[in-house]
Amino acid sequence: KIYQYNYEATKQSIERAMAGQPSADDMLGQRDTAAHPFYKG
């Protein structure tokens, strides 16, 4: 199951990168609101 999650995440990342999404401006604009669902550091 972990393999499948990683496969899908990688596939989605490549598809988004090829489409130019998200833009650098979008990422930088949201960096202070990003949170990891399992890590509360």
Buried (B, 14 or more C-beta within 10 A) or exposed (E): EEEEEEEEEEEEEEEEEEEEEEEEEEEEEEEEEEEEEEEEE
